[in-house]
Amino acid sequence: MHMSISSDNLLLAFVLWIVVGAIIGWLAGLLVQGGGFGFIADALIGIFGSVVAGWLFPHLGITLGGGLIGSVLASIAGAVIVIVVIRLLRRI
């Protein structure tokens, strides 16, 4: 079976990815004292945090449950980790 992704579906997926990343980054910014870094940076932090959590947590044997809620929690935790690392690097 061959699946084809139309450009409309790809564009919608990309927009949703950015919006969800922005929300995750914003939530992580609220959890870490000092606030966020602005919309674009928060979106990038949220997206990168999701990638970090998706790679790091399985390697550490950490699971936050399955499904959407587990993915959102892991993404927020990953974004918080990214924010903390960024702030530590800015102090150097």
C-alpha positions as CSV (number, residue, x, y, z in Angstrom):
1,M,0.0,0.0,0.0
2,H,1.4,3.4,-1.0
3,M,0.5,6.5,0.8
4,S,0.9,9.9,-0.7
5,I,1.0,13.1,1.4
6,S,-0.5,16.1,-0.3
7,S,1.2,19.5,0.1
8,D,-1.9,20.7,1.9
9,N,-1.6,18.0,4.5
10,L,2.1,18.6,4.9
11,L,1.6,22.3,5.4
12,L,-1.1,21.7,8.0
13,A,1.2,19.2,9.8
14,F,4.0,21.8,9.8
15,V,1.7,24.6,11.1
16,L,0.4,22.3,13.9
17,W,3.9,21.3,14.8
18,I,4.9,25.0,15.2
19,V,1.7,25.8,17.2
20,V,2.1,22.8,19.5
21,G,5.8,23.6,19.9
22,A,5.0,27.2,20.8
23,I,2.4,26.1,23.4
24,I,4.9,23.6,24.9
25,G,7.6,26.2,25.0
26,W,5.3,28.8,26.6
27,L,4.2,26.3,29.2
28,A,7.8,25.4,30.0
29,G,8.6,29.1,30.2
30,L,5.8,29.4,32.8
31,L,7.2,26.5,34.9
32,V,10.8,27.9,34.9
33,Q,11.2,31.2,36.8
34,G,12.1,34.1,34.6
35,G,9.6,33.6,31.9
36,G,10.1,32.6,28.3
37,F,12.2,34.0,25.4
38,G,9.5,35.3,23.1
39,F,7.2,33.5,20.7
40,I,9.7,32.3,18.1
41,A,12.3,31.2,20.6
42,D,9.6,29.5,22.8
43,A,8.3,27.6,19.7
44,L,11.8,26.5,18.9
45,I,12.5,25.5,22.5
46,G,9.2,23.6,22.6
47,I,10.0,21.7,19.4
48,F,13.6,21.0,20.4
49,G,12.4,20.0,23.9
50,S,10.1,17.4,22.4
51,V,13.0,16.0,20.4
52,V,15.2,15.9,23.5
53,A,12.5,14.2,25.5
54,G,11.8,11.7,22.7
55,W,15.5,10.7,22.6
56,L,16.6,11.1,26.3
57,F,13.7,9.6,28.2
58,P,13.7,6.1,26.6
59,H,17.5,6.0,27.0
60,L,17.1,6.7,30.8
61,G,14.1,4.2,31.0
62,I,11.7,7.1,31.9
63,T,8.1,6.8,30.7
64,L,5.4,9.4,31.4
65,G,2.6,7.2,30.0
66,G,1.4,6.6,26.5
67,G,-0.8,8.6,24.3
68,L,-1.3,12.3,23.9
69,I,-1.0,13.3,27.6
70,G,2.2,11.3,28.1
71,S,3.7,13.0,25.0
72,V,2.7,16.4,26.1
73,L,4.1,15.9,29.6
74,A,7.4,14.5,28.1
75,S,7.6,17.5,25.7
76,I,7.1,20.0,28.5
77,A,9.8,18.2,30.6
78,G,12.1,18.2,27.6
79,A,11.5,21.9,27.0
80,V,12.2,22.7,30.7
81,I,15.5,20.8,30.4
82,V,16.4,22.9,27.3
83,I,15.5,26.2,29.1
84,V,17.6,25.3,32.1
85,V,20.5,24.3,29.9
86,I,20.2,27.6,27.9
87,R,20.1,29.6,31.1
88,L,23.2,27.8,32.5
89,L,25.1,28.4,29.3
90,R,24.2,32.1,29.3
91,R,25.8,32.5,32.8
92,I,29.1,31.2,31.5
